[in-house]
Amino acid sequence: MREIAFLTNPTAGKGRAGRVRDVALPLLHGAGWRVRLLEGRDAAEAADLARKAVVDDVDALVVCGGDGLVHLALQEVAGTDLPLGILPAGTGNDAARSVGIPLRDPAAATARLLAWRPRRIDLARSGDRWFATVLAAGFDAVVNERANRMSWPRGQMRYNLATVAELRTFEPLHYELDLDGEHQQIEATLVAVGNGPSFGGGLRIAEGASLDDGLLEVIVIGPVTKPELVRTYPKLFKGTHVHHPQFSRHRVRRVTVACPGIVGYADGERFGALPLTVECVPGALKVLA
């Protein structure tokens, strides 16, 4: 009989996490699994619950929520033998998307847990912090910073307004990159470091990234005009932006990204001010997918 810790963010996806949980629990109980239900009132309490799950005698930590909850759980389970299960219930769900977990079918996602096929994947690490998907460190990160300072409106519209506001004044940024020891100084609209292929709810910025090759994808989009930036954005959903003449990529084990005044976002969470050094840690996470 398996016993799992089941951590839920009840506010994820405007309450969708609760509905996903209600679908999953009868299926897990019906399979004979014992479930320890955990629910953090805030991020700090959720992190504490995840930390205790690692040292408790459970077979897996399952998180029901969005990329933020996955990111929080990674900080506790990375580098351990405790498998992480993901029931996607957030807005972006890029971590679940990157390992092929069904996003809109809670029963199918639960079936992936019940199949119990743990798989080792790479993670990215900067200092003592981990991320699974993409570190954004350009125009997209600037938009996130502005949106986080706004109290109105709520939801996606806040990011839309922040994007419009930043487009009015945004200019290409000066970056210094260290790519496995090769130093570059460049002007760019966007630099991203991908462990997985997508961020922002399916924007395939690091199209072609593999979760088990021991490498990071460093994506550079050089200087583009504001109208060209607007025209290129929809191509990110299909990954066809890779054909843009200002697109380039570097596959590396370790990268340092420096740019004055820019704050990086990883897994959609505020990660830290540049410069940041990121390395790929092969097989750092055991995931049920």
C-alpha positions in Angstrom: 0.0 0.0 0.0 1.4 3.4 -1.0 1.2 6.4 1.3 1.6 9.9 -0.1 1.6 13.5 1.2 -0.9 15.5 -0.9 -0.2 19.2 -0.8 -2.8 21.6 -2.3 -2.9 25.3 -3.0 -6.6 25.9 -2.8 -6.3 29.3 -4.5 -4.6 28.0 -7.7 -6.4 28.4 -10.9 -9.1 30.5 -9.3 -10.2 27.5 -7.1 -9.6 24.8 -9.7 -7.1 23.0 -7.4 -10.0 22.1 -5.0 -12.0 20.6 -7.9 -8.9 18.6 -9.1 -8.3 17.4 -5.6 -11.9 16.2 -5.3 -11.6 14.2 -8.5 -8.2 12.7 -7.5 -8.9 11.6 -4.0 -11.6 9.0 -4.7 -9.3 7.5 -7.4 -6.4 7.3 -5.0 -8.4 5.9 -2.2 -10.0 3.4 -4.5 -6.5 2.1 -5.5 -5.8 1.6 -1.8 -3.5 4.5 -1.4 -3.3 6.3 2.0 -3.3 10.1 1.6 -2.1 12.7 4.1 -3.9 15.9 3.1 -1.8 19.0 3.5 -2.9 22.6 2.8 -0.7 25.6 3.5 -2.4 28.9 4.4 0.5 30.8 2.7 3.8 30.0 0.9 5.8 29.8 4.1 3.5 27.2 5.6 3.3 25.2 2.4 7.1 25.1 2.2 7.2 23.9 5.8 4.7 21.1 5.0 6.7 20.1 2.0 9.9 20.0 4.0 8.3 17.8 6.6 7.0 15.4 3.9 10.6 14.8 2.7 11.6 13.5 6.1 8.4 11.7 6.9 8.0 8.1 5.8 5.9 8.7 2.7 6.3 7.2 -0.8 5.8 10.5 -2.7 4.9 14.2 -2.4 2.0 15.1 -4.7 1.3 18.7 -5.3 -2.1 20.0 -6.6 -1.7 23.5 -7.9 0.2 25.6 -10.4 3.9 26.2 -11.2 4.3 28.2 -8.1 3.5 25.2 -5.9 5.7 22.9 -8.0 8.6 25.4 -7.6 8.1 25.5 -3.9 8.1 21.7 -3.7 11.3 21.5 -5.8 13.2 23.4 -3.1 12.5 20.5 -0.8 12.6 17.3 -2.9 15.4 18.2 -5.4 18.4 15.9 -4.9 16.4 13.4 -2.8 14.9 10.0 -3.7 11.4 11.2 -2.9 9.3 11.2 -6.1 7.2 14.3 -6.9 3.8 13.9 -8.4 2.0 16.8 -10.1 -1.7 17.4 -10.5 -1.9 20.5 -12.6 -4.4 23.1 -11.4 -2.9 26.4 -12.0 -2.8 29.0 -14.8 0.4 28.2 -16.6 1.2 24.5 -15.6 4.4 24.5 -17.6 6.2 22.1 -15.3 3.4 19.5 -15.8 3.3 20.3 -19.5 7.1 19.6 -19.9 6.8 16.1 -18.5 3.6 15.2 -20.5 1.0 15.2 -17.6 -2.5 15.9 -18.9 -3.5 19.4 -18.1 -7.3 19.5 -18.4 -8.2 15.9 -17.3 -7.7 15.4 -13.6 -8.6 11.7 -13.8 -6.0 11.1 -16.5 -3.4 13.0 -14.5 -4.2 10.9 -11.5 -3.8 7.8 -13.6 -0.2 8.9 -14.2 0.4 8.8 -10.5 -1.3 5.4 -10.0 0.9 4.0 -12.8 3.9 4.7 -10.5 6.6 5.1 -13.2 9.1 7.4 -11.5 11.4 9.1 -14.0 14.6 11.1 -13.4 14.8 14.5 -15.0 17.3 17.4 -14.9 16.8 20.5 -12.8 18.5 23.9 -13.0 20.2 25.3 -9.9 21.4 28.8 -9.0 23.1 28.8 -5.6 20.7 26.8 -3.3 17.6 27.5 -5.4 16.2 25.2 -8.1 13.9 25.6 -11.0 12.3 23.2 -13.5 11.2 25.2 -16.5 12.6 28.6 -17.6 14.5 31.5 -16.1 13.2 34.7 -17.8 15.7 37.6 -17.8 14.6 40.1 -20.4 11.5 42.0 -21.6 9.3 39.3 -20.0 10.9 39.7 -16.7 10.5 43.5 -16.8 6.8 43.0 -17.5 6.5 40.7 -14.5 8.2 43.3 -12.3 5.7 46.0 -13.4 2.7 43.6 -13.0 3.8 42.7 -9.5 3.8 46.4 -8.5 0.2 46.8 -9.8 -2.7 46.3 -7.5 -5.3 46.5 -10.3 -6.6 44.8 -12.3 -6.4 41.1 -11.3 -5.5 38.1 -13.4 -4.2 38.1 -17.0 -5.4 41.6 -17.7 -2.8 43.0 -15.3 0.0 41.4 -17.3 -1.5 42.7 -20.6 -1.6 46.2 -19.3 2.0 45.9 -17.9 3.1 44.6 -21.4 1.6 47.6 -23.1 3.1 50.0 -20.6 6.6 48.5 -21.0 6.4 48.5 -24.8 6.1 52.3 -24.8 9.6 52.7 -23.3 11.5 49.4 -23.6 14.8 49.4 -25.4 17.2 46.5 -25.9 19.3 45.6 -22.9 23.1 45.1 -22.5 24.0 41.6 -21.3 27.2 39.9 -20.3 27.0 36.1 -20.7 29.5 33.5 -19.5 28.6 30.3 -21.5 30.7 27.4 -20.1 33.6 29.8 -19.8 33.0 31.7 -23.1 32.4 35.3 -22.4 30.1 37.4 -24.6 28.7 41.0 -24.4 25.5 41.4 -26.4 22.5 43.7 -26.9 19.3 41.7 -26.7 15.5 42.1 -26.1 15.4 38.9 -24.2 17.6 36.2 -22.7 16.1 33.1 -21.2 17.7 30.0 -19.6 15.6 26.9 -20.3 15.8 23.6 -18.5 12.3 22.7 -20.0 10.9 24.2 -23.2 8.1 26.5 -22.1 7.0 29.2 -19.6 4.1 31.6 -19.3 1.4 29.0 -20.0 2.9 27.3 -23.1 5.2 29.9 -24.6 7.8 27.6 -26.1 10.7 30.0 -25.7 13.3 27.1 -25.4 11.7 24.9 -28.1 13.6 21.7 -28.3 14.9 21.7 -24.7 15.3 18.2 -23.3 14.8 17.4 -19.6 17.4 14.6 -19.6 20.4 15.7 -21.6 22.4 17.4 -18.9 22.3 20.8 -20.7 20.6 24.1 -20.4 19.2 26.1 -23.4 20.3 29.7 -23.3 18.0 31.6 -25.7 18.8 35.0 -27.0 16.4 37.3 -29.0 18.5 40.2 -30.3 17.3 43.8 -30.8 13.9 44.0 -32.5 11.6 46.9 -33.1 8.5 47.2 -30.9 6.1 46.2 -33.8 8.3 43.2 -34.6 8.2 42.2 -30.9 4.4 42.3 -31.0 4.3 40.2 -34.2 6.8 37.6 -32.9 5.0 37.0 -29.6 2.3 34.7 -31.0 5.0 32.5 -32.6 6.2 31.5 -29.2 3.1 29.3 -28.7 4.2 27.1 -31.6 7.9 27.4 -31.2 8.3 28.9 -34.7 10.1 32.0 -33.4 13.3 29.9 -33.7 13.3 30.9 -37.4 13.5 34.6 -36.6 16.8 36.1 -37.7 17.4 37.6 -34.3 17.0 34.2 -32.5 20.0 32.2 -31.3 20.6 29.5 -28.8 23.5 28.0 -26.8 23.5 24.6 -25.2 25.6 24.8 -22.0 26.1 23.1 -18.7 26.6 26.4 -16.8 25.8 30.0 -17.6 26.1 33.4 -15.9 23.7 36.1 -17.0 24.4 39.7 -16.0 22.3 42.8 -16.9 22.0 45.9 -14.7 18.6 46.4 -13.1 17.0 43.2 -14.3 15.3 40.7 -11.9 15.0 37.1 -13.1 11.8 35.0 -12.9 12.0 31.2 -12.8 9.0 28.9 -12.9 7.0 32.1 -12.9 8.3 33.1 -9.5 10.6 36.1 -8.6 14.0 34.4 -8.5 16.5 37.2 -7.9 18.4 40.1 -9.4 21.0 39.5 -12.1 23.8 38.5 -12.3 22.7 34.9 -11.7 24.8 31.8 -12.4 22.7 28.7 -13.4 23.9 25.2 -13.8 22.2 22.0 -14.9 22.0 19.2 -12.4 21.4 15.9 -14.2 18.8 13.6 -12.7 18.1 15.9 -9.8 14.4 15.2 -9.6 12.4 12.0 -9.5 9.0 12.7 -11.0 5.9 10.6 -11.4 5.2 11.1 -15.1 
